[in-house]
Amino acid sequence: MNRISKIFFAIAAFLLSLPAWAQQRFPKPEFETGYVQPATSQAPPRGLFLEYLDVFMLVAVLVVATWFVVKKRSRRGVLWTTVFAVLYFGFFRQGCICSIGAIQNVTLALFDPTYVLPFTALLFFVIPLVVTLFYGRTFCAAVCPLGAIQDLVAFRPIELPRWLQKVLGIIPYLYLALAVLYAATSSEFLICRYDPFVGIFRFDAEFQMLLLGGLFLLVGIFVARPYCRFFCPYGVLLGWMSTFSKKHMTITPSNCIQCKLCANSCPFGAIEEPVEEQGNRRSNVQRLMTYLFFIPLWIGIGGLAGSMMHVPLAKFNSTVYLAEQLVEHPELKQDQEHIDARAFMQSGKSMDQLVAEAKEIRSQFYWGGWIVGGFLGLVIGLTLLKLSSHRNRYDYEPDKTNCLSCGRCMDYCPVKN
Amino acid sequence: MSDKKEHKQASRREFIQTGMRWTLGVSLAGVATAAALKVSADDYVWQLDPFKCVYCGRCADYCVMTPSAVKCVHAYDLCGYCDLCGGYLKPDANALSTAAENQLCPTSAIRRKFVEDPYFEYEIDEELCFGCAKCVEGCSSFGNGSLHLQVRHDLCVNCNECSIARVCPADAFERVPASNPYKIKGDFSVGTDESNPA
């Protein structure tokens, strides 16, 4: 018995050691009955033409939405465009690819030399930003499916206190910075992973994803568009564009009669009331200068904090995480149940290589941490600066940064021409 | 005097607005141009390299679709048509019969058809397959490796980041041009010679 098994193993080892000669262990038989071998089916992916049709639809819906907001001043038109966007970009196209996620594709294209960027993704990223630079955030108003589905459930919006809005308004900057950091280090696409509505659009997702989506919609009944205002990283970019947009929508078509009707109509707290500059002008300017002076300090503190966070931040990179685990618990290398460790041992890569790779990624996170933290410091500094600056305002005006151009205020405005 | 001041303030504001608008426009154009250097007109889809696959079974669990869009496919060219199939039968099967307790596939998605003595054809019922890769492991360990996993593009919704790719321990997932979306073994090979077409 022993001898037989030895012979068997010898033959097996011989066969396995000659892959060039014995390419297949069991060569395909020569059939005698005229057997016809079936072909392996290869269902094609969605046609390229359809992908460009999506870009066309994006442009078309953007044009329609912009026309309704800026030219026609029709809330009803915007609403129906919103419904269409949910149906088409949401339920029909199932949410991928979207402009929010395209941030990461563009980032990866800038940082990863091997990454090929589909042209459609670039267009999805650029087109809404360009339109916003001219006409304000009409993309948010009625084109983005994530915004649209939330807009449709905002039945009983309550007004959040201003300070809370300002504090929560910092989150999108953090989210954007982290999403760019994780995309730039080729770790993962954070925005797509935590997209709350894609599961709802597909009627299918992990439980947590559906839970998150349901939660956002539930909160969205009372706090209008919570994702757009307090999470959306693309909204940050759109906000910058919109702040300096050429032809943003106005609440009144001509002269404001200060009736205050619009102030109550905005569910997003994005209407600024008339204010007069208070206090001594000179001391106001001095206070502004002080805040301006503190901005570099904020950047420094933020950067330092960000760089100190680089070890926990890098944990979300799978290579770093695996390296950490294997260094701390070397016994895992033999653990057959640990899939990642087993795959690593099978790959034939040495531990030194893995650790060197992980160190490289960690150092990327170190510098990334400085940039992310510094950016957040700058945002906090500028937010404080903006809070302390007073500008005389005589009429009710949309806050161009945060106004989503939904057009509710236009509907409430009694001035019609 | 006050009018003049107002006017001066307004025109300064206008100047800042226009300046910032141009700055933003130029930065956006810069980013877009830099990204455009990497652009491809083709669309990209997810596919897995069967030669990198380690049959861990995560394709079954991590796909956003239920059941997974990853299915086992059969490269008939590479199959030995064996009676004793490592992908079809459990290694410790009681008998070499088609009885359910002897089959490796948890959903009986592999159909076995007699061709001629002693050869059998193995076909995947993709309706039943959920990409667990048990048969792939069996076929690769004890056979030719003709059974392997592929992303099925009629089922895949082409997420921007594939949720399986994120957890694949072998980094087998990659983006491939939509014009050439499959890596069926035999048609495509790494490190081995092209198989002889029958």
Contacts between the chains, C-beta under 8 A, distances in Angstrom:
chain1	res1	chain2	res2	distance
A	19	B	192	7.2
A	20	B	193	7.8
A	23	B	192	6.2
A	23	B	193	6.0
A	23	B	195	7.4
A	24	B	78	6.4
A	24	B	80	6.7
A	24	B	144	4.7
A	24	B	195	7.6
A	25	B	80	7.2
A	25	B	143	6.6
A	25	B	144	5.9
A	26	B	80	2.8
A	26	B	82	5.5
A	26	B	143	6.4
A	26	B	144	5.8
A	27	B	80	6.6
A	28	B	77	7.0
A	28	B	78	7.4
A	28	B	79	6.6
A	28	B	80	6.3
A	28	B	81	6.9
A	28	B	198	6.6
A	29	B	80	7.2
A	29	B	81	5.4
A	29	B	119	5.3
A	31	B	115	6.7
A	31	B	116	6.3
A	31	B	119	7.1
A	32	B	116	6.4
A	33	B	115	7.0
A	33	B	116	4.6
A	35	B	115	5.0
A	35	B	116	6.7
A	35	B	121	7.7
A	37	B	76	4.6
A	37	B	77	7.4
A	37	B	198	5.7
A	38	B	76	6.2
A	38	B	121	7.8
A	38	B	123	7.1
A	39	B	76	7.7
A	40	B	73	5.5
A	40	B	74	6.2
A	40	B	75	6.0
A	40	B	76	6.6
A	40	B	184	5.4
A	41	B	73	7.7
A	42	B	181	7.7
A	42	B	182	4.9
A	42	B	184	6.8
A	43	B	152	6.0
A	43	B	153	5.6
A	43	B	154	3.7
A	43	B	155	8.0
A	44	B	153	6.2
A	44	B	154	7.7
A	44	B	181	6.8
A	45	B	43	7.5
A	45	B	45	4.8
A	45	B	153	3.7
A	45	B	154	7.9
A	45	B	156	7.2
A	45	B	158	6.8
A	45	B	178	5.0
A	45	B	181	5.1
A	46	B	43	7.7
A	46	B	153	7.6
A	46	B	158	7.1
A	46	B	178	7.7
A	48	B	42	6.7
A	48	B	43	5.2
A	48	B	178	6.1
A	48	B	179	7.5
A	51	B	43	4.8
A	94	B	157	5.5
A	96	B	157	6.4
A	96	B	158	6.3
A	96	B	159	5.5
A	96	B	160	5.5
A	97	B	160	5.4
A	98	B	160	7.9
A	101	B	160	4.4
A	101	B	161	8.0
A	102	B	160	7.8
A	104	B	160	7.2
A	104	B	161	7.6
A	105	B	160	6.8
A	106	B	31	6.8
A	106	B	32	8.0
A	106	B	35	4.7
A	109	B	34	7.9
A	109	B	35	4.5
A	109	B	38	4.3
A	109	B	39	7.7
A	110	B	31	7.4
A	110	B	34	5.7
A	110	B	35	6.0
A	115	B	38	6.3
A	116	B	38	6.1
A	116	B	39	7.8
A	116	B	40	4.8
A	116	B	44	6.4
A	116	B	175	7.0
A	117	B	35	5.8
A	117	B	36	8.0
A	117	B	38	4.6
A	117	B	39	5.0
A	117	B	40	6.9
A	118	B	39	7.5
A	118	B	40	6.2
A	118	B	42	7.2
A	118	B	43	5.3
A	118	B	44	5.1
A	119	B	39	5.0
A	119	B	40	6.6
A	119	B	41	5.2
A	120	B	43	6.5
A	121	B	160	7.9
A	122	B	32	6.7
A	122	B	35	5.7
A	122	B	36	6.4
A	122	B	39	5.7
A	125	B	32	7.7
A	125	B	35	7.8
A	126	B	28	6.9
A	126	B	32	5.0
A	129	B	28	5.7
A	130	B	25	8.0
A	130	B	28	7.0
A	133	B	21	6.5
A	133	B	24	6.2
A	133	B	25	5.9
A	133	B	28	7.4
A	188	B	161	6.6
A	188	B	166	5.6
A	189	B	160	6.0
A	189	B	161	3.6
A	192	B	159	6.5
A	192	B	160	4.8
A	192	B	161	4.8
A	193	B	161	7.0
A	193	B	163	7.4
A	193	B	166	7.5
A	198	B	64	7.9
A	198	B	159	8.0
A	199	B	64	7.7
A	202	B	64	7.0
A	202	B	65	7.9
A	202	B	157	6.7
A	204	B	64	6.9
A	204	B	65	6.2
A	204	B	66	5.7
A	205	B	64	5.8
A	206	B	64	7.4
A	240	B	24	6.1
A	241	B	24	5.9
A	241	B	28	7.8
A	243	B	20	7.5
A	244	B	17	5.5
A	244	B	20	4.2
A	244	B	21	4.3
A	244	B	24	6.0
A	245	B	21	7.4
A	246	B	21	6.5
A	318	B	166	7.5
A	318	B	167	7.6
A	339	B	56	4.6
A	339	B	57	7.9
A	339	B	58	7.0
A	339	B	169	5.2
A	340	B	169	4.6
A	342	B	54	7.5
A	342	B	56	7.8
A	342	B	169	7.5
A	343	B	54	4.8
A	343	B	56	6.4
A	343	B	169	3.4
A	343	B	170	5.1
A	344	B	169	7.2
A	346	B	54	5.9
A	346	B	170	8.0
A	347	B	170	7.0
